[in-house]
Amino acid sequence: MKNQVWEYSGYEYAERPRVLSWEDERLEIDKILDRWRMPGKKGFRVRVSDEREFELVYDEIAEEWNIKLMSDTK
C-alpha cells in the first residue's frame, strides 16, 4: 500500500486529515497538533494512536499528500 491520507472535506477540500497509511499500516489520527497554510498548500502536524507524530502537507496544485514521520515512540 502506498503511503496516503484520507481526509474530511467539508466547506473546502482536504479540510482535515482523518486516517493515514504509513509503511503498510493504517493509522487513525487522534489529534491535530498544528495546522498552517502556505501558497497552494495546507500543512498539519498530527498524532496517531501509538503516539507517533507526522507532518502532512497537501499540495493543492499536484493534488497529493506528502507524509513525513516527525517522532517515533514505537
Short mmCIF file of the C-alpha atoms (twelve columns), coordinates in Angstrom:
data_MODEL
# 
_entry.id   MODEL 
# 
loop_
_atom_site.group_PDB 
_atom_site.id 
_atom_site.type_symbol 
_atom_site.label_atom_id 
_atom_site.label_alt_id 
_atom_site.label_comp_id 
_atom_site.label_asym_id 
_atom_site.label_seq_id 
_atom_site.Cartn_x 
_atom_site.Cartn_y 
_atom_site.Cartn_z 
_atom_site.pdbx_PDB_model_num 
ATOM 1  C CA . MET A 1  0.000   0.000  0.000  1 
ATOM 2  C CA . LYS A 2  1.338   3.429  -0.947 1 
ATOM 3  C CA . ASN A 3  1.569   5.976  1.872  1 
ATOM 4  C CA . GLN A 4  -1.574  8.070  1.650  1 
ATOM 5  C CA . VAL A 5  -4.028  10.216 3.594  1 
ATOM 6  C CA . TRP A 6  -7.809  10.071 3.825  1 
ATOM 7  C CA . GLU A 7  -9.275  13.411 4.735  1 
ATOM 8  C CA . TYR A 8  -12.515 15.059 5.734  1 
ATOM 9  C CA . SER A 9  -13.730 17.595 3.201  1 
ATOM 10 C CA . GLY A 10 -16.461 19.941 4.385  1 
ATOM 11 C CA . TYR A 11 -16.636 23.509 3.183  1 
ATOM 12 C CA . GLU A 12 -13.286 23.024 1.397  1 
ATOM 13 C CA . TYR A 13 -11.345 20.055 0.031  1 
ATOM 14 C CA . ALA A 14 -8.838  18.377 2.362  1 
ATOM 15 C CA . GLU A 15 -10.170 20.305 5.333  1 
ATOM 16 C CA . ARG A 16 -8.560  17.960 7.869  1 
ATOM 17 C CA . PRO A 17 -6.823  14.566 7.735  1 
ATOM 18 C CA . ARG A 18 -8.535  11.612 9.455  1 
ATOM 19 C CA . VAL A 19 -6.501  8.490  8.602  1 
ATOM 20 C CA . LEU A 20 -3.106  7.849  7.054  1 
ATOM 21 C CA . SER A 21 -1.250  4.825  5.827  1 
ATOM 22 C CA . TRP A 22 2.437   4.555  6.647  1 
ATOM 23 C CA . GLU A 23 4.612   1.586  5.701  1 
ATOM 24 C CA . ASP A 24 1.586   -0.693 5.195  1 
ATOM 25 C CA . GLU A 25 -0.092  0.379  8.465  1 
ATOM 26 C CA . ARG A 26 -3.448  2.125  8.623  1 
ATOM 27 C CA . LEU A 27 -3.243  4.750  11.374 1 
ATOM 28 C CA . GLU A 28 -6.143  6.691  12.850 1 
ATOM 29 C CA . ILE A 29 -5.305  10.326 13.566 1 
ATOM 30 C CA . ASP A 30 -6.062  11.036 17.224 1 
ATOM 31 C CA . LYS A 31 -5.190  14.709 17.335 1 
ATOM 32 C CA . ILE A 32 -4.253  17.590 15.064 1 
ATOM 33 C CA . LEU A 33 -1.434  19.329 16.927 1 
ATOM 34 C CA . ASP A 34 -0.893  22.202 14.493 1 
ATOM 35 C CA . ARG A 35 -2.104  23.428 11.132 1 
ATOM 36 C CA . TRP A 36 -0.845  26.051 8.702  1 
ATOM 37 C CA . ARG A 37 -1.308  27.391 5.179  1 
ATOM 38 C CA . MET A 38 1.271   28.203 2.549  1 
ATOM 39 C CA . PRO A 39 0.599   29.334 -1.013 1 
ATOM 40 C CA . GLY A 40 -1.051  26.327 -2.673 1 
ATOM 41 C CA . LYS A 41 -0.519  24.032 0.337  1 
ATOM 42 C CA . LYS A 42 -2.087  23.010 3.646  1 
ATOM 43 C CA . GLY A 43 0.039   21.600 6.442  1 
ATOM 44 C CA . PHE A 44 -0.809  19.586 9.540  1 
ATOM 45 C CA . ARG A 45 1.166   18.098 12.399 1 
ATOM 46 C CA . VAL A 46 -0.773  15.127 13.744 1 
ATOM 47 C CA . ARG A 47 -0.521  12.446 16.427 1 
ATOM 48 C CA . VAL A 48 -1.734  8.897  15.845 1 
ATOM 49 C CA . SER A 49 -2.948  6.429  18.479 1 
ATOM 50 C CA . ASP A 50 0.517   4.950  19.205 1 
ATOM 51 C CA . GLU A 51 1.879   8.469  19.926 1 
ATOM 52 C CA . ARG A 52 3.909   8.849  16.713 1 
ATOM 53 C CA . GLU A 53 3.741   12.295 15.157 1 
ATOM 54 C CA . PHE A 54 3.606   13.060 11.451 1 
ATOM 55 C CA . GLU A 55 3.774   16.144 9.287  1 
ATOM 56 C CA . LEU A 56 1.222   16.021 6.478  1 
ATOM 57 C CA . VAL A 57 1.308   18.571 3.664  1 
ATOM 58 C CA . TYR A 58 -1.360  18.675 0.985  1 
ATOM 59 C CA . ASP A 59 -0.199  20.178 -2.308 1 
ATOM 60 C CA . GLU A 60 -3.336  21.667 -3.830 1 
ATOM 61 C CA . ILE A 61 -1.828  22.039 -7.314 1 
ATOM 62 C CA . ALA A 62 -0.417  18.497 -7.560 1 
ATOM 63 C CA . GLU A 63 -3.408  17.148 -5.578 1 
ATOM 64 C CA . GLU A 64 -1.229  14.932 -3.423 1 
ATOM 65 C CA . TRP A 65 -0.227  14.467 0.203  1 
ATOM 66 C CA . ASN A 66 3.366   14.361 1.444  1 
ATOM 67 C CA . ILE A 67 3.902   12.476 4.699  1 
ATOM 68 C CA . LYS A 68 6.908   12.809 6.993  1 
ATOM 69 C CA . LEU A 69 7.442   10.946 10.283 1 
ATOM 70 C CA . MET A 70 8.427   13.534 12.911 1 
ATOM 71 C CA . SER A 71 8.715   11.451 16.084 1 
ATOM 72 C CA . ASP A 72 8.734   7.721  16.546 1 
ATOM 73 C CA . THR A 73 7.884   6.416  20.006 1 
ATOM 74 C CA . LYS A 74 7.154   2.941  18.724 1 
# 
